[in-house]
């Protein structure tokens, strides 16, 4: 996170101890911005600066040079001796910045392999994410369905220290990843999902709605070679068009429904399937993987994202058709998702 400190903080010697705390808190975790001439002058003339080790002074001088060259960048946290709805007090900022950043996913154990896979295969876009994860400055949280709101409400209650003077949602450091749960491209998001998104907007929490049905639909075709059972189902799935794979229920297939009992839009979407494929998707599923009955499909299937057969190239390939459809989407959705998270850290 980009953090700016204003001159009144440096001019008050009573802030020196807290300045020590925030200086060492920032480190690699956050970037200090001191861009205004008055702020730079106040820093250089401060008793706090003069009391620092020469190596720390040199680091701050390098920070000033960097700040001057990046003066147009917008800080997410501005620290002032007069905190208000816009500015943070020094003690308030320390408590805000020291908390970990949380990525809320449907299930933090089951869905983590998808995020970890992206971090591994898109190192340029996830360099800072990897650092934060390694340093335990970033964690995954549970954010599926109604638990999103439960998580938010529980976290809001933790900001009861008198130092927190803003609306409590201003202190949340969350990013939410949401499955679209769409069964076909034109399908609207469910009312429940729209209600959850409205709450995220209300609390100004950034989020991303997956272009495809759910995380499983991003698994490259090559990784399906790791599944040795139910080959008829796998072959039928791999024969689908890239867009059909985007919205297919990989766990349940047609869930024992006859084709003419599917939603009209689904029947249109899959109209090119032959009778053999329709029967396979009605009568088979992937609840059984590699010889064992899967108690929870979402526990076992995401592990395939760790397969050596998954690469940056085939992850991008699973999205390359996005811009070629009648419903244009982001064909670089995956690296762009990481970049979106990166900018919030």
FENQUI-V841692 format. One record per backbone hydrogen bond with DSSP energy under -0.5 kcal/mol. NH is the residue of the N-H (numbers start at 1). CO is the residue of the C=O. If there is no record, write none. Layout:
nh;co
NH;CO
NH;CO
//
This chain:
nh;co
3;1
3;31
4;77
5;33
6;79
9;6
10;6
11;7
12;8
12;9
13;11
15;12
16;13
19;15
20;16
21;17
22;18
23;19
24;20
25;21
26;22
27;23
29;26
30;26
31;1
33;3
40;36
41;37
42;38
43;39
44;40
45;41
46;42
46;43
50;46
51;47
52;49
56;53
57;53
58;54
59;55
60;56
61;57
62;58
63;59
64;60
65;61
66;62
67;63
68;64
69;65
70;66
70;67
71;68
73;70
75;73
76;2
77;2
79;4
80;88
84;87
88;78
93;89
94;90
95;91
96;92
97;93
98;94
99;95
99;96
101;137
102;173
103;139
104;102
104;175
105;103
105;141
111;107
114;111
115;111
116;112
117;113
118;114
119;115
120;116
121;117
122;118
126;122
127;124
130;126
131;127
132;128
133;129
134;130
135;131
136;133
137;132
138;132
139;101
141;103
143;105
144;106
147;144
148;145
150;146
151;147
152;148
153;149
154;150
155;151
156;152
157;153
158;155
159;156
160;158
164;161
165;163
170;167
171;168
172;169
175;102
176;206
177;104
178;176
178;208
180;212
181;213
187;184
194;190
195;191
196;192
197;193
198;194
199;195
200;196
201;197
202;198
203;199
204;201
205;200
206;174
206;204
208;176
210;178
210;208
213;246
217;214
218;215
219;216
223;220
224;221
225;222
226;223
227;224
228;226
234;230
235;231
236;232
237;233
238;234
239;235
240;237
245;241
246;242
247;243
247;244
248;244
250;248
253;249
254;281
255;252
256;282
257;254
261;258
262;259
267;263
268;264
269;265
270;266
271;268
273;270
278;274
279;275
280;276
281;277
282;278
283;279
284;280
286;251
289;287
289;292
292;289
294;287
295;293
299;296
300;296
301;297
303;300
304;301
305;302
306;303
307;304
310;307
315;311
316;312
317;313
318;314
319;316
320;316
320;317
322;319
324;321
325;322
329;322
331;329
333;330
336;332
337;333
338;334
339;335
340;336
341;337
342;338
343;339
344;341
345;341
345;342
//
